[in-house]
Amino acid sequence: METSEFRAREDVPNREATRRVQGLQRETLVYVIIWVQVATGIVACCLAAGLVFGFAALKPVLVSEGVYRNLCDADDPSLIEDGKYVPCTKQDLRLNLFFLVASVTTNVSSLGAGIVLDRYGRRGCWIVASICLTFGCLLMATSDQIIGVDGYFIANIFLALGGTFVFVSSFQLANAIPKHSGLIIALVTGAFDASAAVFLLYRTIYEATDGRVSLKKFFYSYISIPFLLIVAEFAYMPIRSYQNKNQLENKINRAQDETRDIHEADEDIEDAGERQEVQNDRANRRLLKLAQIEEVAGGAEHREERTKTKERRQEASGVWGVLHGVPAHKQIRSPWFLLILLLTIVQMLKMNYFIATIKSQYRFILGSEADADAINRFFDVALPIGGLVSTPFIGILLNKLSVSVTFGILTALILALGALSYPPFGWAGYATVVLFVIFRPLYYSAISDYATKVFGFATFGRIYGTIVCVSGLVNFAQSGLDSLTHGPLRGDPTLVNVTLGGAGAIVGLILTVFFVVKGRAFVKSQKAAMGTMEERRRLLPSVEQDYGSRE
């Protein structure tokens, strides 16, 4: 009897060691699965999130395939210059509208994607995205056979919807590994820009095969992407949303609580050794769970450093908390919102006008189809690469500089882009493209960063969603700008570029001055409030000492 009891106690360390090894194996497997899930989200964004913004690369293929060529007539036929198809005015306008509708859909549908994400989670968004992408691909492949309905228009709307639902929901994967959340968000954002390269790759294949890989073949084959998304979703992607940092902090606090190792029922165990063994077993499980959580969320030092970094970022912004806690309807009526909305409307209009018309602009400015095509090709490559390369630098800039300095830089870039759009030289065109691919991701990142710092997380969705949605709807004015350029201006984009550039520079300058003035006033008021609180703290000890004194 004593021998068996001795052996049982001797086996305790072995059982604990085995349990620890198994726990570490499970922990490693879970960690690998989590990284695979994150990688899948990033790849999905690369293949689907911003497809429609690769329009500049796809447009020559659409022209070559004869999309909307039926709109041309004898008075305005499509031409061939330097071996390249040049669309007629009506065809060019319809193709630009084809892009415009998709661009507006992307911006406006962000609100809908956010609602679906809140109610049905990331899985619901990916299912919707897969359905939309499938319909979009099918319509793009078969629209030449559809009579009475513009299938290409509807197809591009579905592609835009699918991309939005993939992109918006993939940000939630940052909660999978909180200690690397910044990196994951940067990669998802970069993947959105990189997705514009999908149509660039297709155009390269199209030209290399002399058009044998037609629109029909490409989009039929691209249906495999939404199919793979669905397979991944139900095979290994998370069913529920990962917990955020605050929820993990609560779990860590619970796992660090040593009192949880001892239960009232332990008093019923008469043998002290057995009671200690039970409590040690609980402690081991608690510490193993703590290690698993900290592997994802980061250790105590890492979390403390992350908190300090966040505090430094808030202090550097100069405007952190200006309207935190203020109701959304009051925030929307404030100049902080109205000015940023106005600037975003102008800049989104200018950016999308440039993407849609870059080749026709430089065809007129340089007077050469070949030179315009070269700049267009450079832009097709630079757009996705610029987004990827600039992402880490944008993060550093937004974290280190104040909001007023950031928007001062944006205003300087707006002025530079406006100045470079006028000279009739090839170098000016290439310089414009380089500045544009830097400006675009910086601007979109600055807007979301600004919304967080000024308006707060509680109303972020409504504020940011309203800015993007309203700006997207106003972008329908781009169709009027296209008609103005092709009509009364006879293809000359100078007036449009100068007007948009001038308006953007004026609003940007006003916004920057507003930030400087109001930011200083806010910091001054904060310091005054802190001084008052400090004075009260110094008075408290003397008050407590005098309370009840007879002297």
JOJOJO-V568300 format. One record per residue. RES is the residue in one letter. NEAR is the number of other C-alpha atoms within 12 Angstrom. Layout:
{{RES NEAR} {RES NEAR}}
This chain:
{{M 7} {E 9} {T 9} {S 10} {E 13} {F 12} {R 13} {A 16} {R 18} {E 14} {D 15} {V 21} {P 17} {N 14} {R 17} {E 23} {A 15} {T 14} {R 18} {R 23} {V 15} {Q 16} {G 23} {L 21} {Q 16} {R 17} {E 23} {T 18} {L 15} {V 23} {Y 22} {V 19} {I 21} {I 27} {W 27} {V 24} {Q 32} {V 37} {A 28} {T 34} {G 43} {I 37} {V 30} {A 45} {C 41} {C 35} {L 40} {A 51} {A 47} {G 44} {L 46} {V 48} {F 47} {G 44} {F 46} {A 44} {A 43} {L 40} {K 43} {P 39} {V 35} {L 36} {V 33} {S 28} {E 27} {G 27} {V 36} {Y 32} {R 28} {N 21} {L 21} {C 23} {D 16} {A 12} {D 11} {D 18} {P 20} {S 26} {L 24} {I 15} {E 17} {D 14} {G 11} {K 22} {Y 26} {V 33} {P 38} {C 29} {T 31} {K 27} {Q 33} {D 41} {L 34} {R 34} {L 37} {N 45} {L 37} {F 38} {F 43} {L 43} {V 38} {A 40} {S 45} {V 36} {T 40} {T 41} {N 43} {V 31} {S 36} {S 36} {L 30} {G 28} {A 39} {G 32} {I 21} {V 25} {L 31} {D 20} {R 16} {Y 20} {G 29} {R 33} {R 37} {G 31} {C 39} {W 45} {I 32} {V 33} {A 43} {S 39} {I 30} {C 33} {L 45} {T 36} {F 32} {G 37} {C 39} {L 33} {L 31} {M 37} {A 30} {T 26} {S 27} {D 26} {Q 16} {I 17} {I 10} {G 9} {V 14} {D 23} {G 26} {Y 37} {F 32} {I 29} {A 35} {N 44} {I 38} {F 37} {L 49} {A 46} {L 44} {G 45} {G 50} {T 45} {F 47} {V 56} {F 44} {V 45} {S 43} {S 48} {F 41} {Q 36} {L 41} {A 35} {N 32} {A 40} {I 36} {P 35} {K 29} {H 25} {S 27} {G 27} {L 25} {I 31} {I 34} {A 31} {L 36} {V 40} {T 44} {G 41} {A 41} {F 45} {D 43} {A 41} {S 42} {A 40} {A 40} {V 38} {F 37} {L 34} {L 26} {Y 34} {R 35} {T 23} {I 22} {Y 26} {E 21} {A 13} {T 12} {D 14} {G 23} {R 19} {V 23} {S 29} {L 35} {K 26} {K 20} {F 28} {F 31} {Y 24} {S 21} {Y 31} {I 29} {S 21} {I 36} {P 36} {F 25} {L 29} {L 36} {I 28} {V 18} {A 27} {E 30} {F 18} {A 16} {Y 24} {M 32} {P 30} {I 19} {R 21} {S 25} {Y 29} {Q 22} {N 23} {K 27} {N 16} {Q 17} {L 29} {E 24} {N 17} {K 24} {I 29} {N 21} {R 19} {A 26} {Q 24} {D 18} {E 20} {T 16} {R 21} {D 25} {I 20} {H 17} {E 12} {A 12} {D 21} {E 15} {D 11} {I 16} {E 11} {D 12} {A 13} {G 16} {E 19} {R 21} {Q 21} {E 24} {V 23} {Q 25} {N 23} {D 24} {R 24} {A 24} {N 26} {R 25} {R 28} {L 27} {L 27} {K 27} {L 30} {A 25} {Q 29} {I 34} {E 29} {E 28} {V 36} {A 35} {G 27} {G 21} {A 21} {E 13} {H 18} {R 24} {E 16} {E 15} {R 22} {T 18} {K 14} {T 18} {K 20} {E 19} {R 19} {R 26} {Q 28} {E 24} {A 25} {S 36} {G 36} {V 38} {W 35} {G 25} {V 31} {L 33} {H 21} {G 19} {V 21} {P 18} {A 26} {H 16} {K 18} {Q 29} {I 27} {R 17} {S 20} {P 21} {W 33} {F 32} {L 24} {L 29} {I 43} {L 35} {L 29} {L 39} {T 43} {I 35} {V 37} {Q 45} {M 40} {L 39} {K 43} {M 40} {N 42} {Y 39} {F 41} {I 40} {A 40} {T 44} {I 44} {K 41} {S 39} {Q 38} {Y 38} {R 29} {F 29} {I 29} {L 28} {G 20} {S 23} {E 27} {A 24} {D 29} {A 33} {D 35} {A 26} {I 37} {N 37} {R 31} {F 30} {F 40} {D 43} {V 32} {A 33} {L 44} {P 41} {I 29} {G 35} {G 41} {L 32} {V 25} {S 32} {T 37} {P 26} {F 21} {I 32} {G 30} {I 22} {L 26} {L 36} {N 30} {K 23} {L 27} {S 33} {V 43} {S 33} {V 29} {T 37} {F 41} {G 28} {I 29} {L 40} {T 32} {A 25} {L 32} {I 40} {L 32} {A 27} {L 37} {G 37} {A 25} {L 28} {S 40} {Y 30} {P 22} {P 24} {F 22} {G 27} {W 21} {A 24} {G 36} {Y 31} {A 26} {T 38} {V 39} {V 30} {L 34} {F 40} {V 36} {I 35} {F 35} {R 41} {P 36} {L 40} {Y 37} {Y 35} {S 35} {A 36} {I 37} {S 32} {D 33} {Y 40} {A 39} {T 30} {K 37} {V 42} {F 34} {G 28} {F 23} {A 21} {T 25} {F 32} {G 27} {R 29} {I 39} {Y 39} {G 30} {T 34} {I 36} {V 38} {C 30} {V 32} {S 34} {G 36} {L 28} {V 30} {N 35} {F 32} {A 26} {Q 39} {S 31} {G 22} {L 34} {D 41} {S 28} {L 21} {T 27} {H 29} {G 17} {P 15} {L 17} {R 18} {G 29} {D 29} {P 37} {T 28} {L 23} {V 33} {N 39} {V 25} {T 24} {L 36} {G 36} {G 28} {A 27} {G 38} {A 34} {I 27} {V 31} {G 37} {L 29} {I 26} {L 34} {T 30} {V 23} {F 27} {F 34} {V 24} {V 18} {K 25} {G 31} {R 22} {A 17} {F 24} {V 25} {K 16} {S 17} {Q 20} {K 16} {A 14} {A 14} {M 14} {G 14} {T 14} {M 14} {E 13} {E 14} {R 14} {R 14} {R 13} {L 14} {L 14} {P 12} {S 14} {V 13} {E 12} {Q 12} {D 12} {Y 11} {G 9} {S 9} {R 6} {E 6}}
